[in-house]
Amino acid sequence: MAGAFGRAADKLVVDVWSDVMCPFCYMGDALLERALEQFPHASGVEVRYHSFLLMPELTGDEPIDLLELLSAKRGFPREQAAAMHEQIAERGRQVGLDYRFDRAKAVGTRTAHQLSHFAAGHGKQHEMVQRLFQAYFTDGLNVADHQVLADLAAQVGLDRDAALTALADDEFADAVEADIQQARQLGITGVPFFVFAGKYAVSGAQPVEAFLQALQTSWNETVGSPAAAGIGR
C-alpha cells in the first residue's frame, strides 16, 4: 500500500488513522460515510486506512475483559467505564451502529491491521475495516485469531487461504509498522484522525457537517481547482 499522502490521479484522497478496538473510529467511519453519501463528488474520493495502536501494550491474542482492562490500564472504575460505554452505544445507535461492549474481546490488533493492508491490495479495504469493527464491537469475536480473521476476509469476498497465508507469514507487518511510525512523525496521538488531500485534518468522530466541509474545501483546492483541471497551462 502506498504511503500516506501519495497522489491519486483525479482523486481526492482521505487518509484515515484508526484502530479496530477504537469505538470512536467505528463511529467516525460511519459519519464520514454519511458525509460521502451527501457529497456530490463522492465517486472521486479515495479513502485509505492506516494502522494505529490504541493500546500498544496489548501484544497477545488471549482476550482480556474490556472493563477490567480499562480499570487496570487506564484507571477507570468499572462503573464509570460501563456508563461511558453506554453513552457511546447511544451515540452509535443514532448512526446505525450496534455496540455490544459486554461482548468485546480486548486483544492486540496488529494482526487485524495486517488484514486491512491485505484487503487494500485487493480493493476491499473499506469493506474489511467495516467488518473488523463489527466483529469487535458487535459480534464479540477475537480479532487476533488468524482463523477468525480469515473467515472475515472470506465474508467480504477475499480469498480465505490467501489471507491466512499472508497473516501466517506476517506479510504486512512492515506496512503496519510504517503507518504507526508515520503517525508519530505527524504528531498523531489519538484516533480517529482524518487527513484530507494531505493538508486538512479532522480529529475525532465529528458531525457529518464537519466532514462535508472538509471534503468540499479540499475538493475545491485540489481536484476541482482550475490547476487540477489543467486550465491555464
N, C-alpha and C positions, 0 to 999 in steps of 0.2 A: 504494500500500500504506500502511496506517495506520502511524503512528509506534509505536515500541515502547511497551508497557505500556498500550495502549488497551484498554478493557474490552470483552470479547465476552460477550454475554448468555448466562448459564448455561454458560459455558465456563471451563475453567482454561487460561490462556494461558501457553505456554512460549516465551520469546523466545531465539533462538539466534544468536550471532555466530560466524561461521565463514568459512573461505576454501577455495576449491576445491582449492588446492595444499597444504593442511594435512593431513598424514596422520592426526593425532590428531583432527581434525574429522570425518573419514570414520569413524574408529573410534568417536568419541563419539556420532555419529548412530546407528550400529548398536547401541550399548549402550543409548541412550535408547529405540530402537525395541523392543529386547528387554524393557526395563522396562515399556513401554506394553503389550506383549503379556501381561504378568502383572498389569497394573493393572486392577482391576475397573471403573473408571470411564473407561477409555480413550476411549470414544466422546464423552466430554465434555471432551476435551483438544484444544486447538488449538495446533499448533507453528508458529511463524513464524520464518523465517530472515532474518538481517540480514547485510549485507556487511561484511567486514573484509579488509584487505590485509596478508597476512603479509610480503610483500616489495614494499612500495610503490615501490621503486626500479625494479622491472620494469615498464616502460611500453609496450614494443613487443610485436609479435606474432611476432617471429622466435624460434624455440625456442633455448634455451640448455641445454647438457648439465648435468643436475642436480648431479652430483658436482663438476663444475668450478665451478658456481655456489656450492655450499656451501663449497668450498675458497677461492674468491676473495673471496666476500662475507662469509662467516661464520668463516673461518679454520680450518675442519675439514680435516685431511689426508684425502686421498681414501680411504685405507684405513679411517680411523676413520668417515667418513661411510658407507662401504659396510657396515661392521659394524653401525652404528646402523640402517641401512635393513633389514638382515636381522632385527634384533631386533624392529623394528616390524612387519615382514612376518609374523613368527612370531606375534606378538600378534594380528595381523589374521586369520590363519588360524583362530585359536581362536573368532572371532566370525563366521566365514564370509566374510571379505574376501580378495581376491586382489590383493595389492600387487605390481606389477612395476616397481620403481624404475628398472630398466635401460631401460625404455621411456618413462618420464615425460619430457615436454617442458615445461621451465620457461618460462613466458610471463607477461605481465601478465594479471591476472584480472578487471579492471574490466568487460570486455565480458561475461564469463561471469556476473558478478553481475547485470548488466543483464538477462540472460536469466532469471535466477532471479526477478527482480521482474516481468518479463513473464509468467512462468508463474504467479506468485501471483495475478495479476489474472484468471486463468482456472482457478483452483482446482487447479493442478497443481504447486505449488511444491516439495513434498517429493519427488515423483517426478523433477522436474527436477534438484533438488540431488543426489539419489542418482545420477542418470545422469551428471551432470557429474563427480562423484567417480570413478565407474567409468571414464569417458572419460579422465580424467587419470591415475589410478593403475594401471589395468589395461590399457586399450586403447592408451595412448600417443598419444592424439590431441591436436592443437593446439587448446586450448580458448579461444584468442583469435581463431581463424579464423571469420569470420561464416558461411561455408558449412557448416563442421563443426558450429557451434552450431545452425544452422537444421535440419540433419539430426537432431541430438539432440532438438531441440524436437519434430520430427515423430514421433520414436520414442516419445515419452511422450504422444502424442495431441494435440499443439498444431498450429496451422496454420503450416506452414513459411514461407510467403510473408509472413504477418503478423509472424512472429518476425524474419525477415530485414529487413523494413522497420523494425521497432522498433529493431533494432540499428544499422542504417544511419543512422537519424535521432537516435541517442543519446537515445531517448525516456525511458529510465530512468536516465540519467546522474546527474540530480539526486537521485533516490531512493537510489542507491548512495552518493553523497557524504553525504547526510543520515545514513545508517547509520553511516558512518565517523566523522562528527563526533559523533554520539551516543555512540559507543563511547569517544571521547576524553573526553567530558563525564562519562561514568560511570567513567572510570579503567580501562577495559579495555585491557590491554596485551598480552594473549595469548589465543589461541583454541584449542579451542572454549570458549565462555563461555555458560552457560545461566542464564536468569533465570526463575524460576517465580512466577507471579502477581504479578510486578513487585516482589518483595521477597526471595526466596530465591535465592541464586546458587550454582551448581556450576561449578567451573572444571576444564577438562581432561577426558580420557576416563576418567571414574571408573567403578568397578564398577557393575553393574546395581543392586545393593542401594542404592547411594547415590542413584541416580536414583529408585528406588522410594520411598525415604524422603522425598525432596524432593517427589515427586508426591503422596504421601499427606498430608504435612504441609500443603502449600499447598492441596490439595483440601479438607481438613478446615476450614481457616481461611477459605476463600472460598466455592466453590460448595456445599460440603457443610455449611456452618455454618448455624445457625438463622436468622441475619440474611439470609443469601443466599436461604434458602428462604422468607423473608417471615414467619417465625414471630415473634410478639411485637410486630408492628407495629400 
